[in-house]
Amino acid sequence: MRTFGRREPFLDTPWDEIHTFLSALAEKAPQFGHMVAVAESVIASSSTDLLAGTTSMHDILVVPRPVPEPPYDVIAVRSPSSLRRPANGMVRIEHLSSSGRNDLIDRPVADAVPLFWRFVLEKYGLRPRSVLPGGGY
């Protein structure tokens, strides 16, 4: 039987480590700022117990907790240096589904955090534990 989900175990990285890693990238390359904002939103909304994250090169990969066994769906926030990078000034968020019904949306980087939480709600049925700064989700 063929499956479309990711087959390797998900290697959970603490969100503060993801934030530190992406912040260091953004210091050298400001176009990574929206990636930092996504990681900050997970931390600031007290949602680190809802979502497991890791990085793949510079992309953020997210699954719900508890971390699923393969094959599993993943939300990918694509970075400016991704192999599947968006156009300049845009963010690309993808849902890579084990059913093969993948979803992809590109938006201006200013929409990165609301778009991320939209995907989390639509694909995993999860909302942030607390209201995000600025009144987001």
DSSP file (Angstrom, degrees, kcal/mol; ACC not computed):
  #  RESIDUE AA STRUCTURE BP1 BP2  ACC     N-H-->O    O-->H-N    N-H-->O    O-->H-N    TCO  KAPPA ALPHA  PHI   PSI    X-CA   Y-CA   Z-CA
    1    1 A M              0   0    0      0, 0.0     2,-0.4     0, 0.0     0, 0.0   0.000 360.0 360.0 360.0 133.3    0.0    0.0    0.0
    2    2 A R        -     0   0    0      2,-0.0     2,-0.3     0, 0.0     0, 0.0  -0.751 360.0-171.2 -92.4 135.5    1.3    3.4   -0.9
    3    3 A T        -     0   0    0     -2,-0.4    96,-0.1     2,-0.1    95,-0.1  -0.885  20.6-152.9-122.0 158.9    1.0    6.3    1.6
    4    4 A F        +     0   0    0     94,-1.4    95,-0.2    -2,-0.3    94,-0.1   0.558  62.1 102.2-105.3 -11.9    1.8   10.0    1.1
    5    5 A G  S    S-     0   0    0     93,-0.5     2,-0.2     1,-0.1    68,-0.2  -0.124  87.4 -80.2 -69.9 168.5    2.6   10.9    4.7
    6    6 A R  B     -A   72   0A   0     66,-2.1    66,-0.9    90,-0.2    -1,-0.1  -0.496  38.5-161.8 -68.5 138.3    6.1   11.5    6.0
    7    7 A R        +     0   0    0     -2,-0.2    -1,-0.1    64,-0.2     3,-0.1   0.635  61.0  83.0-100.7 -17.8    7.8    8.1    6.8
    8    8 A E  S    S-     0   0    0      1,-0.1    -2,-0.0    61,-0.1     3,-0.0  -0.590  91.7 -93.2 -88.5 151.5   10.6    9.1    9.0
    9    9 A P        -     0   0    0      0, 0.0     2,-0.5     0, 0.0    -1,-0.1  -0.313  42.4-112.6 -59.0 143.7   10.1    9.7   12.8
   10   10 A F        -     0   0    0     58,-0.4     2,-1.1    -4,-0.1    57,-0.0  -0.702  23.9-148.2 -81.2 122.3    9.4   13.3   13.7
   11   11 A L        -     0   0    0     -2,-0.5     2,-0.1    41,-0.0    -1,-0.1  -0.772  16.4-145.1 -97.0  94.2   12.3   14.7   15.7
   12   12 A D        -     0   0    0     -2,-1.1    42,-0.2    42,-0.1    50,-0.0  -0.342  13.8-165.6 -62.7 130.7   10.7   17.3   18.0
   13   13 A T  B     -B   53   0B   0     40,-3.4    40,-0.6    -2,-0.1     5,-0.1  -0.972  31.0-104.0-116.9 132.9   12.8   20.4   18.8
   14   14 A P    >>  -     0   0    0      0, 0.0     4,-2.0     0, 0.0     3,-0.7  -0.268  27.9-125.3 -55.9 140.9   11.9   22.7   21.7
   15   15 A W  H 3> S+     0   0    0      1,-0.3     4,-2.7     2,-0.2     5,-0.2   0.815 109.5  58.3 -61.3 -31.6   10.2   25.8   20.4
   16   16 A D  H 3> S+     0   0    0      2,-0.2     4,-2.3     1,-0.2    -1,-0.3   0.864 106.9  48.6 -67.6 -32.1   12.7   28.1   22.2
   17   17 A E  H <> S+     0   0    0     -3,-0.7     4,-2.6     2,-0.2    -2,-0.2   0.893 110.9  49.7 -70.9 -39.7   15.5   26.3   20.3
   18   18 A I  H  X S+     0   0    0     -4,-2.0     4,-2.6     2,-0.2     5,-0.2   0.935 112.2  49.1 -60.7 -45.4   13.6   26.8   17.0
   19   19 A H  H  X S+     0   0    0     -4,-2.7     4,-2.6     1,-0.2    -2,-0.2   0.921 111.6  48.0 -60.4 -46.3   13.2   30.5   17.9
   20   20 A T  H  X S+     0   0    0     -4,-2.3     4,-2.0     2,-0.2    -1,-0.2   0.924 112.8  48.8 -61.6 -45.4   16.9   30.9   18.7
   21   21 A F  H  X S+     0   0    0     -4,-2.6     4,-1.6     1,-0.2    -2,-0.2   0.936 115.3  43.0 -59.9 -48.9   18.0   29.3   15.5
   22   22 A L  H  X S+     0   0    0     -4,-2.6     4,-2.6     1,-0.2    -1,-0.2   0.853 110.2  56.5 -69.9 -34.0   15.7   31.3   13.3
   23   23 A S  H  X S+     0   0    0     -4,-2.6     4,-1.7    -5,-0.2    -1,-0.2   0.902 105.8  51.3 -62.8 -40.4   16.5   34.6   15.2
   24   24 A A  H  X S+     0   0    0     -4,-2.0     4,-1.0     1,-0.2    -1,-0.2   0.896 111.3  48.0 -63.4 -39.5   20.2   34.0   14.4
   25   25 A L  H >X S+     0   0    0     -4,-1.6     4,-2.6     1,-0.2     3,-0.5   0.920 109.9  52.2 -64.3 -43.0   19.3   33.6   10.7
   26   26 A A  H 3< S+     0   0    0     -4,-2.6    -2,-0.2     1,-0.2    -1,-0.2   0.787 101.0  61.3 -67.7 -27.4   17.1   36.7   10.7
   27   27 A E  H 3< S+     0   0    0     -4,-1.7    -1,-0.2     1,-0.2    -2,-0.2   0.883 116.2  32.5 -63.6 -36.6   19.9   38.8   12.2
   28   28 A K  H << S+     0   0    0     -4,-1.0    -2,-0.2    -3,-0.5    -1,-0.2   0.780 134.8  27.3 -88.3 -30.4   22.0   38.0    9.1
   29   29 A A    ><  -     0   0    0     -4,-2.6     3,-2.2    -5,-0.1    -1,-0.3  -0.830  66.5-164.6-137.3  93.8   19.1   37.8    6.6
   30   30 A P  G >  S+     0   0    0      0, 0.0     3,-2.3     0, 0.0     4,-0.2   0.686  80.9  79.8 -56.3 -20.1   16.1   39.9    7.6
   31   31 A Q  G 3  S+     0   0    0      1,-0.3     3,-0.3     2,-0.1     4,-0.1   0.590  83.8  65.5 -66.4  -6.4   13.8   38.1    5.1
   32   32 A F  G X> S+     0   0    0     -3,-2.2     4,-1.5     1,-0.2     3,-1.0   0.389  71.0 102.5 -89.4   2.0   13.6   35.3    7.8
   33   33 A G  H <> S+     0   0    0     -3,-2.3     4,-2.1     1,-0.3    -1,-0.2   0.850  75.2  54.4 -56.6 -39.1   11.8   37.7   10.2
   34   34 A H  H 3> S+     0   0    0     -3,-0.3     4,-1.7     1,-0.2    -1,-0.3   0.806 103.8  56.4 -67.9 -26.8    8.4   36.1    9.5
   35   35 A M  H <> S+     0   0    0     -3,-1.0     4,-1.9     2,-0.2    -1,-0.2   0.906 107.3  48.7 -67.8 -41.2    9.7   32.7   10.4
   36   36 A V  H  X S+     0   0    0     -4,-1.5     4,-3.0     1,-0.2    -2,-0.2   0.914 108.2  55.2 -61.0 -43.3   10.8   34.1   13.8
   37   37 A A  H  X S+     0   0    0     -4,-2.1     4,-2.0     1,-0.2    -1,-0.2   0.869 105.7  51.4 -60.6 -38.0    7.3   35.6   14.2
   38   38 A V  H  X S+     0   0    0     -4,-1.7     4,-1.5     2,-0.2    -1,-0.2   0.947 112.4  45.3 -64.4 -48.0    5.7   32.2   13.6
   39   39 A A  H  X S+     0   0    0     -4,-1.9     4,-1.9     1,-0.2     3,-0.3   0.920 112.5  52.2 -61.6 -43.0    7.9   30.5   16.3
   40   40 A E  H  X S+     0   0    0     -4,-3.0     4,-3.6     1,-0.2     5,-0.3   0.871 104.9  56.7 -59.4 -37.3    7.2   33.5   18.6
   41   41 A S  H  X S+     0   0    0     -4,-2.0     4,-1.5     1,-0.2    -1,-0.2   0.867 105.6  49.7 -66.0 -35.5    3.5   33.1   18.1
   42   42 A V  H  <>S+     0   0    0     -4,-1.5     5,-2.3    -3,-0.3     6,-0.3   0.923 117.5  40.8 -67.0 -43.1    3.6   29.4   19.3
   43   43 A I  H ><5S+     0   0    0     -4,-1.9     3,-1.7     1,-0.2    -2,-0.2   0.947 115.3  49.5 -69.1 -49.4    5.6   30.4   22.4
   44   44 A A  H 3<5S+     0   0    0     -4,-3.6    -1,-0.2     1,-0.3    -2,-0.2   0.775 109.1  52.8 -64.3 -27.7    3.6   33.6   23.2
   45   45 A S  T 3<5S-     0   0    0     -4,-1.5    85,-1.1    -5,-0.3    84,-0.5   0.325 110.7-120.1 -90.9   8.5    0.3   31.9   22.9
   46   46 A S  T < 5S+     0   0    0     -3,-1.7     3,-0.3    83,-0.2    -3,-0.2   0.858  75.0 129.6  57.3  37.7    1.3   29.1   25.4
   47   47 A S    >>< +     0   0    0     -5,-2.3     4,-1.7    -6,-0.2     3,-1.5   0.201  24.5 107.6-108.9  14.6    0.7   26.5   22.7
   48   48 A T  T 34 S+     0   0    0     -6,-0.3    -1,-0.2     1,-0.3     5,-0.1   0.752  79.8  56.2 -66.1 -21.0    4.0   24.6   22.8
   49   49 A D  T 34 S+     0   0    0     -3,-0.3    -1,-0.3     1,-0.2    -2,-0.1   0.597 108.5  48.4 -83.9  -9.8    2.2   21.7   24.4
   50   50 A L  T <4 S+     0   0    0     -3,-1.5    15,-2.7     1,-0.2     2,-0.4   0.788 113.5  42.7 -92.5 -34.4   -0.2   21.6   21.4
   51   51 A L  E  <  - C   0  64B   0     -4,-1.7     2,-0.4    13,-0.2    -1,-0.2  -0.944  62.8-154.2-124.3 133.1    2.3   21.7   18.6
   52   52 A A  E     - C   0  63B   0     11,-3.0    11,-2.2    -2,-0.4     2,-0.3  -0.847  24.4-173.8 -98.4 140.9    5.6   19.9   18.1
   53   53 A G  E     +BC  13  62B   0    -40,-0.6   -40,-3.4    -2,-0.4     2,-0.3  -0.901  16.5 163.9-133.8 162.1    8.0   21.6   15.8
   54   54 A T  E     - C   0  61B   0      7,-1.7     7,-2.8    -2,-0.3     2,-0.4  -0.939  31.6-112.7-158.3 174.4   11.4   21.1   14.1
   55   55 A T  E     - C   0  60B   0     -2,-0.3     2,-0.5     5,-0.2     5,-0.2  -0.929   9.7-160.8-118.3 147.4   13.3   22.6   11.3
   56   56 A S  E >  S- C   0  59B   0      3,-1.8     3,-2.2    -2,-0.4     2,-0.9  -0.931  79.6 -50.2-123.3 101.8   14.3   21.1    8.0
   57   57 A M  T 3  S-     0   0    0     -2,-0.5    25,-0.1     1,-0.3    -2,-0.0  -0.610 125.8 -26.2  59.0-105.3   17.2   23.2    6.8
   58   58 A H  T 3  S+     0   0    0     -2,-0.9    -1,-0.3    -3,-0.1     2,-0.1   0.462 116.0 102.4-115.8  -3.3   15.4   26.5    7.4
   59   59 A D  E <   -C   56   0B   0     -3,-2.2    -3,-1.8    20,-0.1     2,-0.5  -0.448  68.8-127.8 -74.9 152.9   11.7   25.5    7.0
   60   60 A I  E     -CD  55  77B   0     17,-2.1    17,-2.9    -5,-0.2     2,-0.4  -0.915  22.3-163.8 -99.5 128.6    9.5   25.0   10.1
   61   61 A L  E     -CD  54  76B   0     -7,-2.8    -7,-1.7    -2,-0.5     2,-0.4  -0.943   9.3-171.1-112.8 135.1    7.7   21.6   10.2
   62   62 A V  E     +CD  53  75B   0     13,-2.5    13,-2.5    -2,-0.4    -9,-0.2  -0.980  13.7 170.2-134.5 136.7    4.8   21.2   12.6
   63   63 A V  E     -C   52   0B   0    -11,-2.2   -11,-3.0    -2,-0.4     2,-0.1  -0.927  38.8 -99.8-132.7 160.5    2.7   18.3   13.8
   64   64 A P  E     -C   51   0B   0      0, 0.0   -13,-0.2     0, 0.0   -14,-0.1  -0.425  54.3 -77.3 -75.6 158.1    0.1   18.1   16.6
   65   65 A R  S    S+     0   0    0    -15,-2.7     2,-0.2     2,-0.1   -16,-0.0  -0.780 111.6  54.6 -94.3 147.2    1.0   16.7   20.0
   66   66 A P  S    S-     0   0    0      0, 0.0   -14,-0.1     0, 0.0   -17,-0.0   0.564 103.4-115.3 -65.9 149.5    1.3   13.9   20.9
   67   67 A V        -     0   0    0     -2,-0.2    -2,-0.1     1,-0.1   -16,-0.0  -0.356  35.2-127.3 -59.4 125.0    3.8   13.4   18.0
   68   68 A P        -     0   0    0      0, 0.0   -58,-0.4     0, 0.0     4,-0.1  -0.301  13.3-114.7 -75.4 158.5    2.3   10.9   15.6
   69   69 A E        -     0   0    0      2,-0.1   -61,-0.1     1,-0.1   -62,-0.0  -0.595  60.3 -51.1 -81.8 151.9    3.9    7.8   14.3
   70   70 A P  S    S+     0   0    0      0, 0.0   -63,-0.2     0, 0.0    -1,-0.1  -0.336 115.1  50.7 -64.2 151.6    4.7    7.7   10.6
   71   71 A P  S    S+     0   0    0      0, 0.0     2,-0.3     0, 0.0   -64,-0.2   0.621  83.1 150.4 -78.8 147.7    3.1    8.2    8.2
   72   72 A Y  B     -A    6   0A   0    -66,-0.9   -66,-2.1    -4,-0.1     2,-0.2  -0.949  45.9-107.7-141.8 157.9    1.8   11.5    9.4
   73   73 A D        -     0   0    0     -2,-0.3     2,-0.3   -68,-0.2    24,-0.2  -0.494  35.2-167.0 -78.3 155.0    0.6   14.9    8.0
   74   74 A V  E     - E   0  96B   0     22,-1.8    22,-3.1    -2,-0.2     2,-0.5  -0.997  19.3-140.3-144.8 142.9    2.8   17.9    8.5
   75   75 A I  E     -DE  62  95B   0    -13,-2.5   -13,-2.5    -2,-0.3     2,-0.5  -0.904  24.2-161.1 -97.3 130.6    2.4   21.7    8.2
   76   76 A A  E     -DE  61  94B   0     18,-2.8    18,-2.6    -2,-0.5     2,-0.8  -0.962  13.3-160.0-117.8 124.4    5.5   23.3    6.6
   77   77 A V  E     -DE  60  93B   0    -17,-2.9   -17,-2.1    -2,-0.5     2,-0.2  -0.912  27.7-140.7 -98.0 110.5    6.3   27.0    6.8
   78   78 A R  E     - E   0  92B   0     14,-2.9    14,-0.6    -2,-0.8   -19,-0.1  -0.506  10.9-142.5 -81.6 138.7    8.7   27.5    3.9
   79   79 A S    >   -     0   0    0     -2,-0.2     3,-1.6    12,-0.1   -20,-0.1  -0.439  29.0-103.2 -92.8 167.6   11.6   29.8    4.3
   80   80 A P  T 3  S+     0   0    0      0, 0.0     5,-0.1     0, 0.0    -1,-0.1   0.688 124.7  45.9 -62.8 -16.8   13.2   32.2    1.8
   81   81 A S  T 3  S+     0   0    0      3,-0.1   -22,-0.1   -23,-0.0   -23,-0.1   0.272  87.4 125.4-108.2  10.9   16.0   29.6    1.3
   82   82 A S  S X  S-     0   0    0     -3,-1.6     3,-1.2     1,-0.1   -25,-0.1  -0.239  71.7-124.1 -66.6 154.5   13.7   26.5    1.0
   83   83 A L  T 3  S+     0   0    0      1,-0.3    -1,-0.1     2,-0.0    -5,-0.0   0.747 120.9  40.8 -65.5 -22.8   13.8   24.2   -2.0
   84   84 A R  T 3  S+     0   0    0     -5,-0.1    -1,-0.3     8,-0.1    -6,-0.1  -0.274  92.9 163.5-115.5  42.8   10.1   25.1   -2.2
   85   85 A R    <   -     0   0    0     -3,-1.2     3,-0.1    -5,-0.1     2,-0.1  -0.217  33.5-124.5 -68.3 151.2   10.5   28.7   -1.4
   86   86 A P        -     0   0    0      0, 0.0     3,-0.1     0, 0.0    -1,-0.1  -0.295  40.7 -78.3 -81.4 174.3    7.9   31.4   -2.1
   87   87 A A    >   -     0   0    0      1,-0.2     3,-1.9     4,-0.1     0, 0.0  -0.302  69.0 -71.7 -65.9 159.3    8.4   34.5   -4.2
   88   88 A N  T 3  S+     0   0    0      1,-0.3    -1,-0.2    -3,-0.1     3,-0.1  -0.266 123.2  18.8 -54.8 135.9   10.3   37.4   -2.5
   89   89 A G  T 3  S+     0   0    0      1,-0.3    20,-2.0    -3,-0.1     2,-0.3   0.502 108.6 103.3  81.2   4.2    8.1   39.1    0.1
   90   90 A M  E <   - F   0 108B   0     -3,-1.9     2,-0.4    18,-0.3    -1,-0.3  -0.808  59.4-143.9-117.9 157.6    5.8   36.1    0.4
   91   91 A V  E     - F   0 107B   0     16,-3.5    16,-2.2    -2,-0.3     2,-0.5  -0.944  12.4-155.5-114.1 143.1    5.3   33.3    2.8
   92   92 A R  E     -EF  78 106B   0    -14,-0.6   -14,-2.9    -2,-0.4     2,-0.4  -0.983  10.1-176.0-119.3 126.0    4.4   29.8    1.7
   93   93 A I  E     -EF  77 105B   0     12,-2.4    12,-2.2    -2,-0.5     2,-0.4  -0.988   7.9-173.6-122.3 131.7    2.6   27.5    4.1
   94   94 A E  E     -EF  76 104B   0    -18,-2.6   -18,-2.8    -2,-0.4     2,-0.6  -0.918  21.7-150.0-124.4 147.3    1.8   23.9    3.0
   95   95 A H  E     -EF  75 103B   0      8,-2.9     8,-2.0    -2,-0.4     2,-0.8  -0.979  15.0-161.2-111.5 115.7   -0.1   21.0    4.5
   96   96 A L  E     -E   74   0B   0    -22,-3.1   -22,-1.8    -2,-0.6     2,-0.2  -0.875  18.7-157.9-101.0 108.4    1.5   17.8    3.3
   97   97 A S    >   -     0   0    0     -2,-0.8     3,-1.0   -24,-0.2     5,-0.1  -0.596  28.9-139.4 -98.5 144.5   -1.2   15.2    3.9
   98   98 A S  T 3  S+     0   0    0     -2,-0.2   -94,-1.4     1,-0.2   -93,-0.5   0.671 108.4  58.6 -70.3 -15.3   -0.9   11.4    4.3
   99   99 A S  T 3  S-     0   0    0    -95,-0.2    -1,-0.2   -96,-0.1     3,-0.1   0.603 115.5-116.2 -84.9 -12.5   -4.1   11.2    2.1
  100  100 A G  S <  S+     0   0    0     -3,-1.0     2,-1.5     1,-0.1    -2,-0.1   0.397  80.8 123.8  89.9  -2.7   -2.3   13.0   -0.7
  101  101 A R        -     0   0    0     -5,-0.0    -1,-0.1     2,-0.0    -3,-0.1  -0.553  43.8-179.4 -90.3  71.3   -4.6   16.0   -0.6
  102  102 A N        -     0   0    0     -2,-1.5     2,-0.4    -5,-0.1    -6,-0.2  -0.305  12.7-155.7 -72.8 156.6   -1.9   18.6    0.0
  103  103 A D  E     -F   95   0B   0     -8,-2.0    -8,-2.9     2,-0.0     2,-0.3  -0.986  10.8-178.3-135.6 142.6   -2.7   22.3    0.4
  104  104 A L  E     +F   94   0B   0     -2,-0.4     2,-0.4   -10,-0.2   -10,-0.2  -0.994   3.0 179.7-146.0 133.3   -0.5   25.3   -0.3
  105  105 A I  E     -F   93   0B   0    -12,-2.2   -12,-2.4    -2,-0.3     2,-0.4  -0.998  10.3-160.3-136.1 133.7   -1.1   29.0    0.1
  106  106 A D  E     +F   92   0B   0     -2,-0.4   -14,-0.2   -14,-0.2    -2,-0.0  -0.939  23.5 158.8-107.8 134.1    1.3   31.9   -0.6
  107  107 A R  E     -F   91   0B   0    -16,-2.2   -16,-3.5    -2,-0.4     5,-0.0  -0.929  49.3 -73.5-143.7 166.0    0.6   35.3    1.0
  108  108 A P  E >   -F   90   0B   0      0, 0.0     3,-2.5     0, 0.0   -18,-0.3  -0.326  49.7-112.2 -58.7 148.1    2.6   38.4    1.9
  109  109 A V  G >  S+     0   0    0    -20,-2.0     3,-1.9     1,-0.3     4,-0.3   0.772 114.8  70.3 -58.1 -26.3    5.0   37.9    4.8
  110  110 A A  G 3  S+     0   0    0    -21,-0.3    -1,-0.3     1,-0.3     3,-0.2   0.747  98.3  51.6 -61.1 -21.7    2.9   40.2    7.0
  111  111 A D  G <> S+     0   0    0     -3,-2.5     4,-2.5     1,-0.2     5,-0.3   0.296  78.6 106.6 -95.5   8.2    0.2   37.5    6.9
  112  112 A A  H <> S+     0   0    0     -3,-1.9     4,-2.5     1,-0.2    -1,-0.2   0.913  79.1  44.0 -58.6 -49.2    2.5   34.7    8.1
  113  113 A V  H  > S+     0   0    0     -4,-0.3     4,-2.3    -3,-0.2     5,-0.2   0.954 116.7  43.8 -67.4 -50.5    1.3   34.3   11.6
  114  114 A P  H  > S+     0   0    0      0, 0.0     4,-2.0     0, 0.0    -1,-0.2   0.898 115.4  50.3 -61.3 -36.6   -2.5   34.4   10.9
  115  115 A L  H  X S+     0   0    0     -4,-2.5     4,-2.2     2,-0.2    -2,-0.2   0.915 108.9  51.9 -66.0 -41.5   -2.0   32.1    7.9
  116  116 A F  H  X S+     0   0    0     -4,-2.5     4,-2.3    -5,-0.3    -1,-0.2   0.948 112.0  45.2 -57.4 -50.1    0.0   29.6   10.1
  117  117 A W  H  X S+     0   0    0     -4,-2.3     4,-2.5     1,-0.2    -1,-0.2   0.818 108.3  57.8 -68.3 -29.2   -2.8   29.5   12.7
  118  118 A R  H  X S+     0   0    0     -4,-2.0     4,-2.9    -5,-0.2    -1,-0.2   0.936 108.9  45.7 -61.9 -45.3   -5.4   29.2   10.0
  119  119 A F  H  X>S+     0   0    0     -4,-2.2     4,-3.1     2,-0.2     5,-0.5   0.919 111.4  52.1 -62.8 -43.4   -3.6   26.0    8.8
  120  120 A V  I  X>S+     0   0    0     -4,-2.3     4,-1.8     1,-0.2     6,-1.4   0.911 114.3  43.4 -60.4 -42.3   -3.3   24.7   12.4
  121  121 A L  I  X5S+     0   0    0     -4,-2.5     4,-1.3     4,-0.2    -2,-0.2   0.947 119.0  42.2 -67.4 -48.5   -7.0   25.2   12.9
  122  122 A E  I  <5S+     0   0    0     -4,-2.9    -2,-0.2    -5,-0.2    -3,-0.2   0.885 125.2  32.5 -67.9 -39.5   -8.1   23.8    9.6
  123  123 A K  I  <5S+     0   0    0     -4,-3.1    -3,-0.2    -5,-0.2    -1,-0.2   0.825 135.8  20.2 -91.1 -33.0   -5.8   20.8    9.4
  124  124 A Y  I  <<S-     0   0    0     -4,-1.8    -3,-0.2    -5,-0.5    -2,-0.2   0.507  92.6-124.7-115.7  -8.4   -5.4   19.9   13.1
  125  125 A G     << +     0   0    0     -4,-1.3     2,-0.4    -5,-0.5    -4,-0.2   0.765  65.8 134.7  69.9  24.6   -8.5   21.5   14.7
  126  126 A L        -     0   0    0     -6,-1.4    -1,-0.2    -9,-0.1    -2,-0.2  -0.855  37.4-167.0-113.1 143.1   -6.3   23.4   17.2
  127  127 A R        -     0   0    0     -2,-0.4    -9,-0.0    -3,-0.1    10,-0.0  -0.865  40.1 -87.3-117.1 156.3   -6.4   27.0   18.4
  128  128 A P        -     0   0    0      0, 0.0   -82,-0.1     0, 0.0   -86,-0.1  -0.315  34.9-124.3 -59.7 148.7   -3.7   28.8   20.3
  129  129 A R  S    S+     0   0    0    -84,-0.5     2,-0.3     1,-0.1   -83,-0.2   0.807  92.3  19.7 -66.0 -30.4   -4.1   28.4   24.1
  130  130 A S  S    S-     0   0    0    -85,-1.1     2,-0.1     0, 0.0   -83,-0.1  -0.927  98.8 -82.4-136.9 162.3   -4.2   32.2   24.6
  131  131 A V        -     0   0    0     -2,-0.3     6,-0.1     1,-0.1     3,-0.1  -0.395  49.2-120.6 -66.1 136.8   -4.9   35.2   22.4
  132  132 A L    >   -     0   0    0      4,-0.8     3,-2.0     1,-0.1     4,-0.4  -0.440  35.9 -88.3 -75.8 150.5   -1.9   36.3   20.4
  133  133 A P  T 3  S+     0   0    0      0, 0.0     3,-0.4     0, 0.0    -1,-0.1  -0.343 120.0  33.3 -54.4 137.1   -0.4   39.8   20.7
  134  134 A G  T 3  S-     0   0    0      1,-0.2    -2,-0.1    -3,-0.1    -3,-0.0   0.470 129.9 -82.1  88.8   2.0   -2.2   42.0   18.3
  135  135 A G  S <  S+     0   0    0     -3,-2.0    -1,-0.2     1,-0.1    -4,-0.0   0.668  77.8 158.2  80.5  17.1   -5.5   40.1   18.7
  136  136 A G              0   0    0     -3,-0.4    -4,-0.8    -4,-0.4    -1,-0.1  -0.062 360.0 360.0 -65.7 176.2   -4.7   37.2   16.3
  137  137 A Y              0   0    0     -6,-0.1    -1,-0.2   -10,-0.0    -6,-0.0   0.498 360.0 360.0 -19.7 360.0   -6.5   33.8   16.5
